[in-house]
Amino acid sequence: MIDLSVIIVNYNVQHFLEQCLNSVYRAAGNHSVEVFVVDNNSVDGSLQMIAKRFTEVQLIANKNNVGFSRANNQAMRSAKGRYVLLLNPDTLVAEDTFDHCIKFMDEHPKAGAMGVKMVDGKGDFLPESKRGLPTPMVAFYKVFGLSSLFPKSRRFGRYHLGYLSEDETHSVDILAGAFMFMRKETLDKVGLLDEDFFMYGEDIDLSWRIKLGGYENYYYPHTQIIHYKGESTKKSSINYVLVFYNAMIIFARKHFSKSNAGIFAFLIKGAIYLRASFSLLRRLLSAFIFPALDFVFTYLSFIAVALLYQQYRGISFPDMVYWKMFPFLSALMVVISFFHGGYDRPTFIRNVLRGGMVSVISVFVLYAFLPESLRFSRFVVLSGSTLGLFSMVLIKWIIHLNSKKKHFVFRHEGRRIAIIGKTDGVIRVRGIIDKAVWNPEVVLEVYPNYVYQNKKDHFVTNLSRLEEAINLFRLNEIIYCSEDMNSEEIIREMIRLDNPSLEFRISPANSNFIIGSQSISTSTDLFHIPNLNNIHHPRNRRSKKLLDFSTSILVLFFSPVLTLFGNNFKYLIINAIRVVGGRNTWVGFEKIDTQAGKLPALLPGILSTASLSDQHENSTHHLEQINMEYAEKYSLSKDGEIIMKNLRSLGRPV
């Protein structure tokens, strides 16, 4: 008799899956455990990794993405364990997790399913570890924010059951699909996941059917897991709102009376429009609030200087100066500031000052080339633009002082890292850091024990004095070597430190990558060699967009001349329009099947990174290296070189 069947559905999260599987096999202990991985057509090398490192895994490789419910059901139909665990790949289970769960379920025969205490990548408790049934009123309280305002209220906090202690065992209505530990005989009675739910909502439906089947669902806090909460759609996105709330409507129509389901559907549809509107408004405000403020205050600076100058000299400027010239000059200063990083997050003082000074000089030089009829006062232009620069800095500084977010910084706070591990683990992680071009300011080596080892003289300290080291060296990252600390110890340490300024990361044994932070959806949360995300540095993104736009304008203007180089006139125009419209970039990656999903996201290119390569050397390996070097060492000059040497290919069909 097999004790436990563990089922993991994977979709393009190879490194997290590897860490998850390592933790599962460590937690298996003396129990008989079978592990299923259902892969929904990943293209990131997940299948190859499983075949190489986890030959004992029972792999189901789907040819397309069949969704979460159907994929889990494929494995559950073959499961032979007394218990079945649905587990997300972006989780890390502690070594004692299966011991606790099997013992608890054996001692509670009426328990149909259980969930455990989940913490995120910073060690903070995840409230979805325990949930109540989303009735129309519960949904209303959540949708309109009352559950967030009063999380401990028995009336308003029923969605996440905030009034129940997170450190005590409770009977609950709903469990999270990230970790659902279920009795096999319960599943045989109530059925598997409902495949009408493609993603989200299926855990709510199954949890409730377990309750309706006469069993209890339990939240159990005496063992903990990490859930990085990486999802195919970000929870702030409109797409997530649509998918998640539509799943709630399916649930309501299935389990509530017709009238209650109608009320629920009405509330949910209203929530969709409300959330979508807020999401769009928030994005617009986030993108344009600083440029808009800079434009307004720069414009006011020009007006203030002009009015004082006119009063002092006893002259007057025409209305055209106030309503055309000042807005134009203010907008020009904002645009120049943008291209010098003045609106990056966080905003560096050097970028604001550099962009501001360039904009002041540019405005003054431009004024000198204006026709005589448009010139009004060099003093006003120079003084107004200088005052505008001052206002740009002052606004950001005031907002910085009155906001919890770090909008404005004087210097880059580099990576200040503590590596917790023994000698071999520390050496391995140091190698990853060096090759990934992190350029940390401080790297401390911390022995993974509370007892100081005199023979380990090269270790700065041990866990007992780590908090002192964090304060003394202003550390902002902790990396755990998983070969030297087990999952339970790592989770306990993350919770103990409980420092919001720290990023926690884990480097699995014998690996060349490091996993961390709260969400695997964020590109900066997963590091492996080489550092391919350099192409997405804000400066490089701006440069590439500027080059794409300016090249497109030049192509449109000189298209008759470019046809003399052998270009097709029709496709020259089409390609330029596609680039301006954001559907293509002039230079993109060479398409290679073996690298699908492994490179940073980039628009399809009219030209490719291989355009400068010798045709005789275009082996797959050579092309892969060219793509990786382009991503890691991107520069504006490289794009320019590729475009200039391939002028005759700008008008090719794509």
N, C-alpha and C positions, 0 to 999 in steps of 0.2 A: 504494500500500500504506500503510495506516494503521499507525503504530508502536504506539499504545497506546489501549486502550479503558478509561476510568475509569468505574467503576460505584459509585454512592452510593445507599444506601437511607435514606430520610428518614422520620422520624415525629415531628412536632411539635418540631423544633429549628431553627426558621427562622434565628435569628441565627448559630448555629454552622454551619449549612449555607452561609450567605452567606460567612462567613469561609473555610470550607473550599474553596468554589468559587473564591474569589479566589486562594487559594494554589495551587490546581491549575492555573489558567490562567497564573499567573506561572511555575510550574515547567515548563510545557509547552515553553517556549523555542522551539527550531527543530524540535522533533519534531511530527509530525502526530498530534494527539490528538483523540479524540472522547469526549464526556462524557455519561453517562447518569445521570439522577436518577430513581429509582423511589420515588414517594411513596405511603406506606401510609395514605391517607385522613387526612392532617394537617388540623387545624382552626385552625392558628396563623398562617395567611397565607403559608405556604411557597410555595404554587403562585403566588400573586400576585407574590411577590418574584422568583421565577425568571422569570416572564413579563416583568417589568419590567426586570430587571438582567442576565439571562443568557439572551438569546433563542437563543443557539447551542446551549444544552443540549438534549439529546434527552430529553424528559420523558415518563415513563409514570406516569399518575395512576390509582392503584387506588381503587376505590369502597369498599374495606374493608381492614383490616389483614391481609394475607395471610401475614405472617411474613417473617423475614429470608431464609431459603433460597429460597423461591418468588419473592420480589421480585428477588433477585439473578439468579436463573435467567431471569426475563423479559428482563432486559437482556443477559445473556450470550448468549442465543440470537440476538440481533441484532448483537452485537459483531463488528466487522470488523478489529480490531487484531491485530498479531502477538503482542502481550502484552495481558493483561487484569489490571486492578487492582481488587480489591474494597477499598473505602475507606469507613471510618465518617465520618459527617458531623461528629462531634465531634473532628476531627483538623485539624492544620495541617502541611502538607508544606513542606519547605525548597525553595528555588529549584533546588538541584542534585540533588534526590532522583530525579527521572525520568532525568536524565543518568546517574547512578551505576547505577541499576537496569537500564536498557536496555544499558549497556555491559557490566555484569557478566553478564547473561543471554546476550548475544551471545558473550561469551568462554567461557561454560560451557554447551555444548550439552546436557549431561546434567542441567542444572538445570531442574527442572520448575516450581519456585516459590521465592520468596524473601520474607523479611521484613526489616525494618530496625530499627534501634535506636529504641525509643519512650521518651519521657519524659512525665511527667505535667505538670499545670499549674504545678507548683513547680520543674520542672527535674529531678526525681528519676527515675532509671531504673526502667522498668516491667519486672519479671521475666518477665511473660508474652510478652515479645518473642521468647523462645526457650523451647521446652518439649519434654519427652520424651513418649513414648507412655504414656498412663495405664493401665498393666497393673494387675492386682489388687494386687500388692505396692506399686507406685508410688502407687496410690490409697489404700492402707492407710496409707502413710507420711504422705501429705498430710492425710487425714481426721483422723488422730489426732495431728497437730501435729508429727510428727518432722521433716518437711521444713522447718518454720519454725524448729525448735530447731537443726537442723544443715543450714543452706542450702548450705554448701560441700561437704558430704559426697557422695562418688560413689554411696553406697548410698541415703542418705535424701533427697538433694537432686536426684533425677532428674526431678521434675515440672517444675521451672523450670530445670533444668540449671545450678544455681548454681555448680558446680565449673568451668564453662567461662567464660572471660573475656568480659565484656560488650563489650570493645573489640577483639575479634578475630573474624574470619569463621569460622563453624562449619557443618558439615552437621548438621542437627537433624531430629527426627521431625515436630514439630508447629509450625505457624505460627499467628499470631493473626489472626482474621477482620477486625480493625480495619484491617490493611494486609496483603493477600495479593497479591503481584505474580506472575502466573502466565503460562506459555507457552500460547498458544492451542491449539497442536497437542497439548499435554499434556491440556488439558480435552477436546478432541475424542476422545482415546483413553480417558481414565479416567472421563469423565462430569462432569456439573455437580454442584451441591450436592444432597444428599439432602433432599427436602422432608418427610421424616418428622420432621426436626428443625425445630421452629417457631422457636425461639430458643435459642442456645447449643448447642455440640457439633458443629455443622455444619462448623466450621473444622477441628476435630480429625479428623472423618471424611474430609473431602476431602484434608487433608494426608497422612493415612495411605494413602489410595487412590493418591495421587501416588507415594508410596514403593513401594507394591505394583506400580505400573505401570512400574517400572524407572527412575524419575527420582529426583533428589535435591532435598531442601528445604534452603535455606541461610538462616542468620541473618547479616545484613550490617550492620556497625556504623558504616560510614564516611559515612553520611548519617543524619540524625535527623528524627523528626517529633514533634509534640506530640499526645498523646492524652488528652483531658480525662476519659475514662472515665465519661461520663454514660450511664446505662442506664435502661430503663423500670422496672426493679426494683432497689432498692438491695441490695448484696451482703450486708448484715447482716439482710435481711428473710427471713422464713420462705418467702415466695413464691419468692424467688430460689433458695433452697436446693432447694426442690421441683423447680423448672423445670430448674435446672442439673444436679442429680444424676440426675434422670430421663432427661435427655439422655445422660448417661454410661452409663446402663443400656441405652439403645437402641444406643449405640456398641458396648458389650461384646457384646450378643447378635448383633450384625452381624459382628463381626470376630474374636471369641475362640471357642475351642472351647466346647462346651456346659457342660463342667464348670467351666472358667475363668470363663465368663459367669455361671454360677450363684454362684460365689464372689464375683465382682465385684458382682453384684446384691445379695447378702447384705450385703457391706461398705457399699455405697452406701445401702441402706435403713436400715442401722444408723446411718450418718452423718446421714441425714435426721432421724431421731428425736433423735440426739445434738445436732446443730446447732440443731434447732428448740427443744429443751429449754433449751440454753444461751442461745439468743437470747431466749426468753421470760423466763428467770431474770435475764439481764442487764438487760432492760428493766424488770422489776419492781424490781430492786435500784437501778437508776439513778433510777427515779421515786420510790421510797419510802425510800431509805436515809437521807437527811437529815431528812425529816419524822419517821421512826421514831426516829432518834437524838435529835432535839429532844424528842419526846414522852417518851422514857425518862428523859432527864436532867432535864427539867422536873419530871416526876413524882417523881424522886429528890430534886430540890431542895425540893419541898413536904414530902416525908417528913422530910428532914434538918432543915429549919427547925422542923417540928412536934415532932419528938423533942427537939430542944434546948429549945424553948419549954416543953414539958411537964416536962422535967427541971428547968428553972429555976423554973417556977411550981408544980411539984408537983401537976399535974393530969393528966388523961388525956382523950383524945378518943375518941368511939365509933368502932367499926370502919367504919361508914358513911362517915366522913370519908376514911379511907385507901383504901377500895375503890370508892367512888362519886364523892365530891366531887373528890378530887385527880386521878383520871383524866379526869373531865369538864373541869376547869379546864385541865389540861395539853393536852387535845385542842383546846379552844377557842383557846388560845394558838397552837397549830400552824396551825389553820385561818386565823386572822387574819393570821399571818405569811405564809401562802401567798398570800392576796389582796393583800398589800403587796409581793409580789415577793421574798420571803425565800428562795424555792427556784428562782429563775431561774438559768440557767447562762450566763456566770459569775454568782455571787452578789455583789451590791454591798453594801458595809458599810452604806450609808445605808438600803437597803431592809430589811436585817435589823434595824437599830436602830429605824427608823420603825415597822415591823410589830411589833417587840417592845414598844416603848413604848405603842403603841395597844392591844396585847393586855393589858399590865399594867393600864392604865387601865380597859379593858373588864372584865377579871376583877374588879377592885376595885369598879367600879360595879355589876356584876351581883350581887356578893356583898351589896351594900347592899339590893337588892330581894328577896333571898331571904326566905322565911318564917323566923320566929324559930327554929323547930325545926331549921333547916338551917345556921344561923350558928354558927360555932365560935370564930373569932379573926380580927379584921381584920389584926392584926400578922402572923400566919402567912400570910394570903393575899397581903398586900403584899410581905412579905419573900421568900416562896417564889416568887412570879411574877417578882420582880426578879432573884433568883438564877437562875431559869430563863432569863431573858433573857441574863444573863451566860454561862450554859452554852451557849446557842445560838451566841453569837459565838465563844466559846472553842473549841467543837468544830470549827467550820468553819475557824478559824485553824490549829488543830493539823493537820487534814487537808490544808489548803493547804500548810503547810510541809513535809509529808512526801509530797507527791504531785507528779508531773510536770505534771499538768493544773492549769490556772489556775482553781480553784474560787471564789476569794474575792478581790475587788479593792476597793481603797479609793477609786479614782476611775476614771471612764470614760476609757479610752485611745482618743482619737478617731482619725479617719483622718489619717495623716501620709503624704502622697503625693508621689512624684516622677513628673513627666510627662516622658518622654523623647521628644523630637520637635523639629522645626523650628517656626518661628513660627506658621504657619497651623495645623499639627497641634495644637500646644499650645493655641491659642485655641479650636479646635473642642472639645477634650477638657475645657477649663475650662468651656465652655458647658454640656456634659453634666453636669458635676459640680454646677454652680450650679443647674440646673433640676431635677436629681434630688434635691435637698435632702440632700446628704451631710453638709454642714456640717463640712468637714475643718478640722483645727487648723493644718496646714501643707501648702502646695502649693509644691513646688520645680520649677523649669523646668530641665531638663537637656538640653544639646545632644547629639545622637545620634552623637557622633564622639569619637575619642580625642585629636583635635587641637583646642585651644582657639581659638575664633574671636573675635578682639577686637571685631569689628563687632557681635557678638551680646551686647552688654553686659547685656541683661536676663536672660540665662541664668546661673543660680547657679554651675554647673559643667558638666563634660562627663563622658563615660563613664570617663575615666582616673581621676577622683577621686570616682566615685559611692560607693564603699565608705566613704570618709571621711564623705561627706554622710549616708549611712545611719546611721552611728554617732553623728554630731554631732547630727542632728535626730531621732533615734530613728524613722526612717521604717519604716512597716509595709506600704506598698503601692507597687508600681512599675507604671506604666501606659505601655505602648509604643504610639506612633502608627505604625500599619503603613504609612502612606504615606511615612514617613521612615526606617524600618528594615525590611529584608526579613526573611522568616521565618527564614532561616538565621542571621542576626545576632541576632535575638531569642532563638532557642533557645540559641545559644552564650552569650549574656549571662546567661540564666537559669541555665544550668549553671555558669558561672563564679562567679556570686554565691553560689549554694548556701547560702542563708540560710533556715533553717526558720521564722524569725519574719516573713518577707516573703511577701506575696501578690502574685503576678504577674498582670497583666491586659493585654489587648490591645484596642485600639480600631481596628477596620477602617477603612480610608480612606473618607471621605465618608459615615460612618454616625453615628447618634445613640445608639449603645449601646456597652457595654464588656463584654468577656468575660474570665472569669478563674477562678483557683483550680483545684482538682483535680477537681471533679465538677460536671457540669451538672445533676445531680439536686438540688443544693442551691439553694434559692431565692435565697440571698445571692450566688451566683456569677454571676448575670446581671443587669446593671443597664441599664435604658433609661428614658427619660423618659415619663411621670412616675414617681415612686417609689410604685408601687401596693401594695408589700408592707407599707406602714404598718399595714394592718388586721391583719397577722399579728405585729405587735410583741407580745411576751409580755404586756405590760400590757393591751393592747387585747383579746387573746384571753381573758384572765382576766375582764375587765370584761364582755365579750359573753356568756361562759358564765354568769357570775353573774346578769346581767340576764335571760338566757333562763330560768334555773332559777327565779329569784324571780318572774318574770312568770307562769310556768306554774303555780306554787303559788297565786298570786293568782287566776289564771283559774279554776283548779279550785275554789277556795273561793268565789269570787263568780260562778260560772257562772250561777246562777239570775237574778242581777241583770243580767248581761251579755246574757241572752236578751231583756231588755226593750229593748235597743238594736237588735234585729233579728237577733241571732246565732242560728245553729242550735245547739241544746244538744248534740246528738250530735257535731257537728264541733268544738265548743269543747273537749270532753273529748278527742277523738281528737288534735286539734292539740297540746294541752298535753302529752299523753302522748308524742307523736312528738318534741316538742322536748326533753323530759326524757330520752328514750331516745337522743338524739343523732342522730336521722334528719333533723331540720329545725332551723332557727333561726327566731326570730320575724321578723327582718328580713334579707332576702337580696338579691342582685343582681336587677335586672330582666332577664329572659331575652331576649337579643338574639343572633341567629345570627351576626352579623358580629363579635361579641366572644367567641365560643366559643373557649376555650383561651387567651385573651389576658389574662384577669383572674385574680387569686389565687384559689385553691380556697376555696370557701365553701359551706356546706350550703344546700340549697334553702330559700327563705324562705316563711313563711306570708304575710307582707307583703313588698313589694318596695321598693327604693330610690326608685322613681318614685311612691310613694304620696302624697307631698307635692306632686307636680308638677301644674301646670295641665294638664288634659286636652287643651287646645287647642294645647299646645306639645310634645306627645309624638311628635315626629318621631324617626326612628331616631338621627340625630346628637345630638339633645338628650338622649335616653335614654342614649346611650353616654357623654356627658359627665357625666351624673348618676352612673352606675356608677363612672366613673374618680375623680370627686371623692369619692365615698363611700369607696373603697378608699384613696385618698391621704390624706384628712383625716378618717378615722374618729374618732368620739367617742361616748361613752356617751349623751350628751345627744341626739345625732341619732337613735339608736335609740329613746330614750324619747319624743321628739317624734313620730316616725312611729307608734309604738304608741298613744299617747294620742289622736292625731288620726284613728286608724282603728280605734277600739274596735268599731265595728259590723262590721268585717271579720275579726275574730279567729276567728270561727266559720265561715269559708268553707271549702269543700272544696278540697284541694290534690292 
